Amino acid sequence: MPEQEARRPDPPISLLLRPKWLTARARALANERGRGARFFLLSLVGALFWVFIYTLLYKLLVYFRGVPDLGPFLAGKLLGMILIGFFSILLLSNVITALSSFFLARDLDLLVGAPVDWLKLYGAKLLETGVNSSWMVVLLAVPMFAAFGSAYHGGWLFPLLVIGVFVPFLVVPAVIGSALTLILVNVFPARRTRDILSVIAVLAAGGIVLLFRIVRPERLARPEGFRSLVEFVTVLRTPTSPFLPSEWVQRAVLSWLQERPSLLPVYLLWTTAAAAFVLGALLHWKLYPIGFSKAQESGERWARGGGFGRLGHKLFSPFGILRRELILKELRLFFRDTTQWSQLILLTVLVVVYVFNIKYLPLKGEGVTFFLVNVIPFLNLVLAGFVLASIAARFIFPSVSLEGRTLWLLRSSPMPVRQLLWAKFWVGTMPLLVLALGIVFVTDWLLQVSDFMFAVSVMTIAMMTIALCGMALGFGTLFPQFETENAAQIPTSFGGLMFMIASVGLIAGVVVLEARPVYGYLSARLYGTQTSPAEMLFGFGAAATLCVVATIVPIRIAKRRLEAVER
């Protein structure tokens, strides 16, 4: 017996993570149809995104470098603001991801019951949480640091410095987020904690975005807006977050680029990461067994009929029993999933920020012409279209995939597939249409546009909204993910990327087709000439036809796709 106890298995962290690695590699190497085309398209889009970010930041930093005295302060403030945004995103992402990694993952029943050292289990799950939460930030950071290194000639050692400071920068929010989740799970049941974390994360993200808009960082580009040069320089010299790792990364990078390397920020980063890991491990050793035990308990939930059901039955009774029940089913599923309806909070904040931006546009004063005042609201439709496309990708695109394993029940019933698709279409389209018309009405009122531009804006945004919803439903049916456990991951799939590319094409097509008649009308108003009725009829008619085709064709393709699914 003593000899057997001495030979007790003690698997390393690499062995604990090996199943995750094998699963990811199997998915990457699977011989799926069209996998090569998907990989090529994703690589192309990613490369173009990197080039865009790099070019934009590089030109901005070169301009800052040419500004005497104030250039380094502007570059430092820009880097600090980006890093504090990264840190906030990492913290929120780790808080949510740690719940699944530490408490709800399918492999935990085996790992917790196996002879695995608690510290190695903590290290493996912390690494898994950090990787799942940080990969997007890392991809965004690559072109950013490359632009700083190129603009300020960082040298061949600069990438090593970036790796040396960015690794502990990623560790700190991973440890803090995991610790916060551990504490919450010990207070609330794990399933309930997921709902609470979703609401907290959305509220925090919305607050950060709104605070960023209220601060109005564009003032830094206009020194004349400050009362004195001393006040402007003081704002630039003030640290963004003197006690956060983002400030230490900023100091380490800028000191290297200014040829005055400082080891103090690097020391602070690594010692803080090490101390956070030790404290997080101690908290895990003390609270994890209790929290994991609570996570296995299921909460009681009673299904009761309420005022919502009675109101829905009266309101939708003219549509017939089948359509009424399908609509009510979609509404119930939406409000029962906290990760779905809590996004409305963030959506509200984004709409407020959008209106703020429109309100502060400099469209009054010297040099602002009638043509400029009316063209900007027309181009504003492009931004509104992008906002609506992203909302449709989040709420309408996953609707078919969220049916999951219950799709066989719907297909086994005598219900026509078109009834299900049109119910999903109208439940998603009507709120989005109301939102789109509200945005256009408020922004056009703030811009004080002409009656013609107001009518064009309302008509265009209504057509684009209906078309985008039809495309979202169609692409979501063509590229379903019935096995997913998180609705937020569905829009980031290959099908979601294809939908966003198609949405960009639709928005561009509508704007290009309407640009000529709008330009002709504004020119006629400006120079007192006559407009061409044929030109306006062709432009607006072609745009309307494009939207109708983009609505009906994807839904018909989705209908054939669902009908091909085995009953």
C-alpha positions in Angstrom: 0.0 0.0 0.0 2.7 2.6 0.7 4.3 1.8 -2.6 1.0 2.2 -4.4 0.4 5.5 -2.7 3.9 6.6 -3.8 3.0 5.8 -7.4 -0.3 7.8 -7.3 -0.9 9.4 -10.7 -0.2 13.1 -10.9 -1.0 14.3 -14.5 0.6 17.5 -15.7 -1.3 20.5 -16.9 -0.6 19.6 -20.5 -2.4 16.3 -20.1 -5.5 18.1 -18.6 -5.6 20.5 -21.6 -4.9 17.8 -24.2 -8.6 16.9 -24.8 -9.3 20.6 -25.6 -6.4 20.7 -28.0 -7.4 17.5 -29.7 -11.0 18.7 -30.1 -9.9 22.0 -31.6 -7.4 20.3 -34.0 -10.1 17.7 -35.1 -12.5 20.5 -35.9 -9.8 22.4 -37.9 -8.7 19.3 -39.9 -12.2 17.9 -40.5 -12.9 17.2 -44.2 -16.0 19.3 -44.4 -17.4 20.5 -47.7 -16.1 23.9 -48.5 -13.6 24.1 -45.6 -10.8 25.4 -47.8 -13.0 28.2 -49.2 -14.1 29.1 -45.7 -10.5 29.2 -44.4 -9.4 31.3 -47.4 -12.3 33.8 -46.9 -11.7 34.1 -43.2 -7.9 34.6 -43.8 -8.6 37.2 -46.4 -11.0 39.2 -44.2 -8.7 39.0 -41.2 -5.7 40.2 -43.3 -7.7 43.1 -44.7 -8.8 44.0 -41.2 -5.2 43.9 -39.9 -4.1 46.1 -42.8 -6.9 48.6 -42.2 -6.1 48.9 -38.5 -2.3 49.1 -39.1 -2.6 51.7 -41.8 -5.0 53.9 -39.8 -2.9 53.9 -36.7 0.4 54.2 -38.5 -0.7 57.4 -40.4 -2.1 58.8 -37.1 1.1 58.1 -35.2 3.3 59.5 -38.0 1.2 62.7 -37.8 1.7 62.8 -34.0 5.4 62.3 -34.4 5.5 65.4 -36.6 3.9 67.5 -33.9 6.7 69.1 -31.8 6.6 68.7 -28.0 2.9 67.4 -27.9 3.4 64.4 -30.2 4.7 61.9 -27.5 1.8 63.0 -25.2 -0.8 62.4 -27.9 0.6 59.0 -28.7 0.8 58.0 -25.1 -2.8 59.1 -24.5 -4.0 57.1 -27.5 -2.1 54.0 -26.4 -3.5 54.4 -22.8 -7.1 54.7 -24.0 -6.8 51.6 -26.2 -5.2 49.6 -23.4 -7.8 50.6 -20.8 -10.4 49.5 -23.3 -8.6 46.2 -23.7 -8.4 45.7 -20.0 -12.1 46.3 -19.5 -13.1 43.9 -22.3 -10.7 41.2 -20.9 -12.1 41.6 -17.4 -15.8 41.3 -18.5 -15.0 38.4 -20.8 -13.1 36.4 -18.2 -15.8 36.8 -15.7 -18.4 35.3 -18.1 -16.0 32.6 -19.5 -14.8 31.4 -16.1 -18.3 30.3 -15.2 -18.4 27.8 -18.1 -14.7 26.7 -17.7 -14.7 26.2 -13.9 -18.3 25.1 -13.1 -20.4 24.2 -16.2 -17.9 22.4 -18.5 -18.7 18.8 -19.4 -15.2 17.5 -18.4 -15.4 18.7 -14.8 -17.2 15.6 -13.5 -14.2 13.5 -14.6 -11.5 16.0 -13.6 -12.9 16.9 -10.1 -13.3 13.2 -9.3 -9.9 12.2 -10.7 -6.6 12.2 -8.6 -5.6 15.6 -10.0 -3.8 18.1 -7.9 -6.0 21.1 -7.1 -3.3 23.6 -8.1 -2.8 22.0 -11.5 -6.6 21.9 -12.1 -6.7 25.6 -11.3 -3.8 26.4 -13.6 -5.4 24.3 -16.5 -8.8 25.9 -16.2 -7.3 29.4 -15.7 -5.3 28.9 -18.9 -8.4 27.7 -20.7 -10.4 30.7 -19.5 -7.6 33.2 -20.5 -7.2 31.8 -24.0 -10.9 31.7 -24.7 -11.3 35.3 -23.4 -8.2 36.9 -24.8 -7.7 35.6 -28.4 -9.8 38.5 -29.9 -7.9 41.1 -27.9 -4.6 39.6 -29.0 -5.6 39.7 -32.6 -6.5 43.4 -32.2 -3.3 44.1 -30.4 -1.0 42.7 -33.2 -1.6 45.5 -35.8 -1.7 48.1 -33.0 1.7 47.3 -31.6 3.1 46.8 -35.1 2.0 50.4 -36.0 3.7 51.8 -32.9 6.8 49.9 -33.6 7.0 51.0 -37.3 6.1 54.6 -36.6 8.7 55.0 -33.8 11.3 52.6 -35.2 11.1 50.2 -32.2 13.7 47.8 -33.6 13.8 44.0 -33.8 13.7 43.6 -30.0 10.4 45.5 -29.8 8.2 42.4 -30.4 10.0 40.7 -27.5 9.3 43.6 -25.2 5.6 43.6 -26.3 5.3 39.9 -25.5 7.1 40.4 -22.2 4.6 43.1 -21.1 1.4 41.8 -22.7 1.5 38.3 -21.2 1.2 39.5 -17.6 -1.3 42.1 -18.8 -3.5 39.1 -19.9 -3.0 37.1 -16.8 -4.2 39.8 -14.3 -7.8 40.1 -15.7 -8.0 36.3 -16.1 -7.2 35.8 -12.4 -9.5 38.6 -11.2 -12.4 37.5 -13.4 -12.1 33.9 -12.3 -12.0 35.0 -8.6 -15.1 37.2 -9.0 -17.0 34.3 -10.7 -15.9 31.9 -7.9 -17.3 34.3 -5.2 -20.6 34.8 -7.1 -21.1 31.0 -7.5 -20.6 30.5 -3.8 -23.4 33.1 -3.2 -25.8 32.2 -6.0 -26.5 28.9 -7.8 -24.4 28.5 -11.0 -27.3 28.7 -13.4 -28.6 31.8 -11.7 -25.1 33.2 -11.7 -25.0 33.0 -15.5 -28.0 35.2 -15.7 -26.6 37.7 -13.2 -23.2 37.8 -15.0 -24.9 38.4 -18.3 -26.8 41.4 -17.0 -23.7 42.8 -15.1 -21.5 42.4 -18.2 -23.9 44.2 -20.4 -24.5 47.0 -17.9 -20.8 47.5 -17.4 -20.1 47.4 -21.2 -22.9 49.9 -21.8 -21.6 52.1 -19.0 -18.1 52.1 -20.5 -19.3 53.0 -23.9 -21.6 55.8 -22.6 -18.8 57.2 -20.4 -16.4 57.2 -23.3 -18.9 59.2 -25.4 -19.7 61.7 -22.6 -15.9 62.3 -22.1 -15.7 63.2 -25.8 -12.1 62.3 -26.5 -12.2 64.1 -29.8 -11.5 67.3 -27.8 -7.8 66.2 -27.7 -7.6 66.8 -31.4 -8.8 70.4 -31.0 -6.5 72.3 -28.5 -8.4 75.5 -29.2 -11.3 74.1 -27.2 -9.3 74.4 -23.9 -8.9 77.6 -22.0 -5.2 77.5 -22.1 -2.3 75.5 -23.5 -1.3 74.6 -19.9 -4.7 72.9 -19.4 -4.4 71.0 -22.6 -0.9 69.7 -21.7 -2.0 68.8 -18.2 -4.8 66.6 -19.6 -2.3 64.9 -21.9 0.2 64.3 -19.1 -2.4 62.9 -16.7 -2.1 59.0 -16.5 -5.1 57.2 -17.9 -5.1 54.7 -15.1 -2.1 55.0 -12.8 -2.9 51.9 -10.7 -3.9 49.5 -13.5 -1.7 47.2 -15.7 -2.7 49.1 -18.8 -0.7 52.2 -17.5 2.3 50.0 -16.9 2.2 48.6 -20.4 1.9 52.1 -21.8 4.9 53.3 -19.9 7.0 50.3 -20.8 6.3 50.6 -24.5 6.7 54.3 -24.8 9.9 54.4 -22.8 11.3 51.8 -25.2 10.2 53.7 -28.3 11.6 57.0 -26.9 15.0 55.2 -26.3 14.7 55.5 -22.6 14.0 51.9 -21.5 12.5 51.5 -18.0 12.4 48.2 -16.2 10.0 49.4 -13.4 6.8 48.9 -15.4 7.9 45.4 -16.5 8.7 44.6 -12.8 5.3 45.9 -11.7 3.5 43.8 -14.4 5.1 40.5 -13.6 5.0 40.9 -9.8 1.3 41.9 -9.9 0.5 38.9 -12.2 2.4 36.5 -9.8 0.7 37.9 -6.7 -2.7 37.7 -8.4 -2.1 34.1 -9.4 -1.1 33.2 -5.8 -4.1 34.9 -4.3 -6.4 33.4 -6.9 -5.1 29.9 -6.2 -5.6 30.3 -2.5 -9.2 31.5 -3.1 -9.7 28.5 -5.4 -8.4 26.1 -2.8 -10.7 27.5 -0.2 -14.0 28.1 -2.1 -13.9 25.9 -5.2 -15.2 22.6 -3.6 -18.2 24.4 -2.1 -18.9 26.3 -5.3 -18.6 23.3 -7.5 -21.0 21.4 -5.3 -23.5 24.2 -5.5 -23.1 24.3 -9.3 -24.5 20.7 -9.5 -27.7 21.7 -7.8 -30.6 22.5 -10.1 -32.9 25.4 -9.3 -36.7 25.0 -9.1 -38.6 26.8 -11.8 -42.4 26.8 -12.1 -44.2 27.5 -15.3 -47.2 29.7 -14.6 -49.6 31.5 -16.9 -49.5 35.2 -16.4 -50.7 38.5 -17.9 -48.2 38.2 -20.7 -49.8 35.0 -22.0 -53.4 36.4 -21.8 -52.4 39.6 -23.5 -50.6 37.7 -26.2 -53.6 35.5 -26.9 -55.9 38.5 -27.3 -53.4 40.5 -29.3 -52.4 37.8 -31.8 -55.7 35.9 -32.0 -56.6 37.5 -35.5 -53.6 35.7 -37.0 -55.0 32.2 -36.2 -54.1 29.6 -33.7 -50.9 28.3 -35.4 -49.4 31.7 -36.1 -50.4 33.0 -32.7 -48.7 30.1 -30.8 -45.5 30.4 -33.0 -45.2 34.1 -32.3 -45.8 33.6 -28.5 -43.2 30.8 -28.6 -40.6 33.1 -30.1 -41.3 35.8 -27.6 -41.1 33.4 -24.6 -37.8 32.0 -25.8 -36.4 35.5 -26.2 -37.2 36.7 -22.8 -36.3 33.5 -21.0 -32.7 33.7 -22.3 -30.9 36.3 -20.3 -28.1 36.4 -22.8 -30.6 37.5 -25.4 -32.8 40.2 -23.8 -29.9 41.7 -21.7 -28.4 42.7 -25.0 -31.2 45.3 -25.2 -29.5 47.3 -22.5 -26.3 47.5 -24.5 -28.3 48.3 -27.6 -30.0 51.2 -25.8 -26.6 52.6 -24.9 -25.3 52.3 -28.5 -28.4 54.1 -29.8 -27.8 56.9 -27.3 -24.2 57.1 -28.3 -25.3 57.2 -32.0 -27.6 60.1 -31.4 -24.9 61.9 -29.4 -22.6 61.6 -32.3 -25.2 63.1 -34.7 -26.0 65.9 -32.3 -22.3 67.0 -32.1 -21.7 67.0 -35.9 -20.4 70.5 -36.9 -23.1 71.2 -39.5 -23.7 74.8 -38.5 -21.6 77.8 -39.0 -19.4 79.2 -41.7 -18.6 77.0 -44.7 -21.5 74.7 -44.2 -23.6 74.6 -47.4 -27.1 73.3 -48.2 -25.6 70.5 -50.2 -23.4 69.3 -47.3 -26.3 69.5 -44.8 -28.4 67.2 -46.9 -25.7 64.8 -48.2 -24.5 63.9 -44.6 -28.0 62.6 -43.6 -28.0 60.4 -46.7 -24.6 59.0 -46.0 -25.8 58.5 -42.4 -28.0 55.7 -43.8 -24.8 53.7 -44.3 -23.9 53.8 -40.6 -27.5 53.1 -39.6 -27.5 50.1 -42.0 -24.4 48.7 -40.3 -26.0 49.1 -36.9 -29.1 47.3 -38.0 -27.1 44.5 -39.7 -25.2 43.9 -36.5 -28.4 43.7 -34.5 -30.0 41.3 -37.0 -26.9 39.2 -36.8 -27.2 39.0 -33.0 -30.9 38.4 -32.7 -32.4 37.0 -36.0 -29.4 35.1 -37.4 -29.3 32.6 -34.5 -33.1 32.0 -34.3 -33.2 28.8 -36.3 -30.0 27.4 -34.6 -31.5 28.0 -31.1 -34.3 25.5 -31.9 -31.6 22.9 -31.3 -32.8 19.4 -30.8 -36.4 20.5 -30.6 -36.4 21.0 -34.4 -37.2 17.3 -34.9 -40.5 18.0 -33.0 -41.4 20.9 -35.3 -40.5 18.9 -38.4 -42.5 15.9 -37.2 -45.7 18.0 -36.8 -48.0 18.7 -39.8 -47.0 22.4 -39.5 -45.7 23.9 -42.8 -42.1 25.1 -42.6 -43.0 28.5 -44.1 -45.1 29.3 -41.0 -42.2 28.8 -38.7 -39.9 30.9 -40.8 -42.3 33.8 -41.3 -43.1 33.8 -37.6 -39.4 34.1 -36.8 -39.1 36.8 -39.5 -41.9 39.1 -38.3 -41.1 38.7 -34.6 -37.5 39.8 -35.3 -38.4 42.4 -38.0 -41.1 44.5 -36.3 -39.0 45.6 -33.3 -36.0 46.3 -35.5 -38.2 48.3 -37.9 -39.5 50.4 -35.1 -36.0 51.0 -33.9 -34.8 51.9 -37.4 -37.6 54.4 -38.0 -37.0 55.9 -34.5 -33.3 56.4 -35.2 -33.9 58.0 -38.6 -36.7 60.3 -37.2 -34.6 61.6 -34.3 -31.4 62.0 -36.3 -33.1 63.8 -39.2 -34.9 66.1 -36.7 -31.6 66.9 -35.1 -30.0 67.6 -38.5 -33.1 69.6 -39.7 -33.1 68.0 -43.1 -35.5 68.9 -46.0 -38.8 67.0 -46.5 -37.4 65.2 -49.5 -34.4 63.9 -47.6 -36.6 62.9 -44.7 -38.9 60.9 -47.0 -35.9 59.2 -48.7 -34.3 58.3 -45.3 -37.5 56.8 -44.0 -38.2 54.8 -47.2 -34.6 53.6 -47.5 -34.1 52.5 -43.9 -37.5 50.7 -43.9 -36.5 48.7 -47.1 -33.0 47.9 -45.8 -34.3 46.8 -42.4 -36.8 44.3 -44.0 -34.1 43.0 -46.4 -31.5 42.6 -43.7 -33.9 40.6 -41.5 -34.7 38.3 -44.4 -31.0 37.8 -45.2 -30.2 37.1 -41.5 -32.9 34.5 -41.3 -31.8 32.9 -44.6 -28.1 32.8 -43.8 -28.9 31.5 -40.3 -30.8 28.6 -41.8 -28.2 27.8 -44.4 -25.4 27.8 -41.7 -27.1 26.4 -38.6 -25.3 25.4 -35.3 -27.8 23.3 -33.5 -25.3 21.9 -31.0 -24.1 25.3 -29.6 -24.7 26.1 -25.9 -24.1 29.8 -26.2 -26.2 32.0 -28.5 -23.5 34.7 -28.5 -21.1 32.4 -30.4 -23.4 31.8 -33.4 -23.0 35.2 -35.0 -19.2 34.9 -35.0 -19.3 31.7 -37.0 -18.6 31.4 -40.8 -22.3 31.8 -41.6 -22.3 35.0 -39.5 -19.3 36.3 -41.5 -21.0 35.5 -44.8 -24.2 37.4 -43.6 -22.2 40.5 -42.7 -20.4 40.5 -46.0 -23.7 40.1 -47.9 -25.2 42.9 -45.7 -22.3 45.2 -46.7 -23.0 44.4 -50.3 -26.8 45.2 -49.9 -26.2 48.5 -48.1 -23.6 49.5 -50.7 -26.0 48.6 -53.6 -28.9 50.5 -52.2 -26.8 53.6 -51.5 -25.2 53.5 -54.9 -28.5 53.1 -56.7 -30.1 56.0 -54.8 -27.0 58.3 -55.0 -27.7 59.5 -58.5 -31.3 60.6 -58.0 -30.5 62.2 -54.6 -27.5 64.1 -56.2 -29.7 65.2 -59.1 -32.4 66.5 -56.7 -30.0 68.4 -54.5 -28.2 69.9 -57.5 -31.6 71.0 -59.0 -32.5 72.7 -55.6 -29.0 74.3 -55.5 -28.9 75.7 -59.1 -32.6 76.1 -59.8 -32.8 73.4 -62.5 -35.4 70.7 -63.2 -35.0 67.1 -61.8 -35.3 64.0 -64.1 -38.4 61.9 -63.2 -37.0 58.9 -65.1 -33.7 59.1 -63.2 -35.5 59.1 -59.9 -37.9 56.4 -60.9 -35.1 54.1 -62.1 -32.8 54.7 -59.0 -35.4 54.3 -56.3 -37.2 51.5 -58.2 -34.0 49.5 -58.6 -33.1 50.0 -54.9 -36.6 48.8 -53.9 -36.3 45.8 -56.2 -33.0 44.9 -54.7 -34.4 44.9 -51.2 -37.5 42.9 -52.2 -35.2 40.2 -53.8 -32.9 40.2 -50.8 -35.9 39.6 -48.5 -37.8 36.9 -50.4 -35.0 34.8 -52.0 -33.1 34.0 -48.8 -36.4 33.0 -47.0 -37.3 30.7 -49.9 -33.8 29.1 -49.8 -34.2 28.7 -46.1 -37.6 27.0 -46.6 -36.1 24.4 -49.0 -33.2 23.9 -46.6 -35.5 23.1 -43.6 -37.7 20.9 -45.7 -34.6 18.8 -46.6 -34.0 18.2 -42.9 -35.1 14.6 -41.9 -38.3 14.4 -39.9 
